[in-house]
Amino acid sequence: MSSTSTEPKTDHRTRVTVLVALAANLVIAVAKAVGGLLTQSPALLSEAAHSVADSLNEVFLLAALRRSRRPADARHPFGYGKERFFWSLLAAVGIFVMGGCFSFFQGVEALRGGGGEETFTGYVAGMVVLGVAFVAEGLSLLRALYQVRRQGGAAGGLRDPALRTVVAEDGTAVIGVTLAFAGMALHMVTGQVVWEASASLAIGALLVFVAYRLGRDARDQLIGEAADPEAAGRIRALLEAQPEIDSVEALLTMKTGLETALVAARVDLVPGIDSEQVEEVAVRIKRSIARTVAEADQIFLDVTERSAREAQGSPAATGERGGA
């Protein structure tokens, strides 16, 4: 598997970002769990489950960063780049099960049971925990957004499923803490546990939505998502510009990793090119594609010569078919 000189630095920065998020979530999870058990706050317990899920997901993401950079071998000739997408899918499942489902459970149980009356000290302790969590999650989110900006903004940085997951988790955590704080404050003012139960249900709905979006993106990448349309367009334009190519019959691309893609093209050559020239043309075209599109590390050309009859019977294709 090919790699550019910037990839190790990018992975190092992403690993630091994930470790920062992991450290923050572990500390916050313990604080939320202790506070939730002492105060019997459903919103606080929901947030504790959220932080536990995020902590486990960060472990998945660290595994993705390490395993996806393994070189290609006989069993995996296209490398292990898709491991990044697989572990991101597991992280999405973790958010759904450990975060969303538990939050719904806490909310429903609070509505059914009515909840216990919290003491003023319990309210204050819970709010202090949530305030600390807000600061810690906010700092982790700022770190992740800073890296996104360094890697080219949303269009560049958020292509990395590990970084995208951290941003989604931290952003959701900040919103979740805000909801939990509001629910606890309204419970304290009104004496009605329905506010905390509603906050817990809202946190659950938010986590399910985020898990769905992250899971959908990971699924698309795992089952063979095409390369960036702009890259495919550059490849098609390069092929059509070659004087030896009469038409580009098909162009297929597939992401094999974060920075790698497979390119397969079927092209018809102009009549009259002998077999030695065909080989030279194919080698030159492959090198041109590799230079033009850095992520194209696996390139396959199906080269045929258009017969004189075909050339007379139908007009040459000039890019009417879009690249996949």
Protein Blocks (a to p, Z undefined) as FASTA:
>chain_A
ZZdfklmmmmmmmmmmmmmmmmmmmmmmmmmmmmmmmnopaklmmmmmmmmmmmmmmmmm
mmmmmmmmpccdfklmnojmlmmmmmmmmmmmmmmmmmmmmmmmmmmmmmmnopaaddfk
lmmmmmmmmmmmmmmmmmmmmmmmmmmmmnopjmlmmmpmklmmmmmmmmmmmmmmmmmm
mmmmmmmmnopaklmmmmmmmmmmmmmmmmmmmmmmmmmmmnopacdfklmmmmmmmmmm
pmklmbdfbdcdddfbfkbccddddddddehiafklmmmmmmmmmmmmmmmmmmlmbccd
ddddddfklmmmpccdehkaccZZ
